[in-house]
């Protein structure tokens, strides 16, 4: 069954009301509806056979024409469409809502599922599940309904990924690395590994890769599968003399279909590494802590999920053999050794075909063995471990006793934090998952959990609160080692849309991770104290020795997520600054700060201090600020700023104006000054009113880089700055070059257009001429391609800009913008749209891989499916601009050097 007839059938049936009857085979249905058109042919009655993959679909005996019956059937069609588009898809599932009566009913219902979203206010839960799951909910006495909108989104997402995969077109995400088809923001396993390699090459002093063992597939065939990797980020030069620095260990995407976690942690790694030496917070975190990020914790499974399959487990089809190849494998997050299978089936499954199959033995899988060996080392049955990244700070036996918390609390001075990043459900979870008893460190785990959940606004709770789990990563790390261990369930979908991932998920979770990193020294203590949000030297980032520096810090002790129980908020009793010391260093000297409002007495305070720099050595100094809570005197999570000190005669100033070449208009630009020899780097923005800037810097030979939107970057590789003097450099910025431009007012010569593309003057919302598909036919794949190959030799930093109106059938008919560097032989996709009847302007940076190409072709590719038409896709004002040396040479033929502009 191909996808096209099924989708057409699906949509037609949805509008007309289908009927189904069971055949003699209990897992087979004949579904019929009509009359109507499919693939252009008039049909009186259409029918197809719906086969259940995993046994019979149980259609309850609703009366014909009842809403529930129609709902079930519509969902069945959606499932069938998914079958047809992704032939080994696990998408026998849809989005289901259920109303529960009380907490006991919620717990009973939730126990049947992973990834339950709970709306406690309206007593509703939402799950993605199949017919069996719906029966389970009903058997617990819940009212069940299908969320058609969410179900359609789920199936569209799967279909979109599948279409992208089948097209063979490479999509690039914002990282510049190839992304998962249909979800370009998520790096593939190879893209993630490439990023790790690139980070090591670019920053060998702070990044290395630990190979931690082969994936299951690689154990079967050394030429296949993956060597699993941990990305290690720390100051490697000082690591050997400071082996006990606090560790942050994170696993991500151990459940393969959870796209977002691996990318989130890759972004966090990039924040740490790229901020090192530039951002004071990132720098002290890397200098004094040790990050171990297993970005792809289940690479074999992830590779399957990248094909648009909702794959969760590893791919071990020996231990995890199952009659259907779609359900083989072991749930690695039920295969961890501590208290493995302790809940007698409540927290994991013994059925090899189940999503939560725990494996035949604890730690039976190579992935589990690699991860436990790396983090905990070798552990005996008494739960004593040695040789791993974390020290063992807690008793607790491997096998344990059901319902018991088994062992003592880890001491308050335990260092480090463990994360296992999953999606989805909007949760921050901590141990225990296998019993409702609070963990021995439960109060402290809860305090930090509520801090973390303040940042991402997820619900903080003990993992067992909704349903039991056993053999999990976090219970094993906390249970065996005593390290605080958290599972995040990010946002709302396995295959989360890139727009929501980029716009919301990344920043709020990186903020939570930064807070956790600043707490690594004492995660059981610091979160009970105030958080230092920011420290500011008020522009005094470089001062002459002896010049006093005013330091300001913002502190807040109230940042707890209070949506699930109440954490005590203590007023801030004081704040201290520390110069070149960590607050917890032996013999550290606190400098008391003042409350800006006169008294430390509330949960939000601004603290300030005037620090004398007399006697400070020349060079960079770190000022760290830590708040103290009332009543408990507990110190909180610190933050830092830099103050650089030099002799007055050593400080120089670079100043001038940045204007546009030609008309001399002031330009909003950023001027970055760097000294390659010393690593000093400082930047300043121009005043938009007159383009003026001034930047202090240590005397010496510096490089100056000026960047501004719409202009070529300007670089002065060597400017000699003299101490005590101001050196003037003005910049006349050269506009970027336009390599191709068509406003579609001068005819069609620039394009090769396949029908139905044509130039029209009547597209809604546009008074000029534009290319348009118009109201289109079914089953099209038609391109509008630039006729000439655009010569781009010597150009770089390409930007592809156009306006469009994408009034297509939402979720079924698409417009794509693509480029080719081989004359149209192969195409790379940089843009896709559907279902948007308004005009929008786009500026798309082409990936760095385009730099160095000799020629470029652009095209707009329209695709429609087997039914339903709309006014179509329209394109106007197409433009390709570029920078690079060829552009500079071209523009310099007209260049008049502005006064003061020169090359030193
Ligand atoms: Zn998961």
Boltz pocket constraint, residues with backbone or C-beta under 6 A from the ligand:
constraints:
  - pocket:
      binder: B
      contacts: [[A, 255], [A, 258], [A, 422], [A, 423], [A, 424]]
      max_distance: 6.0
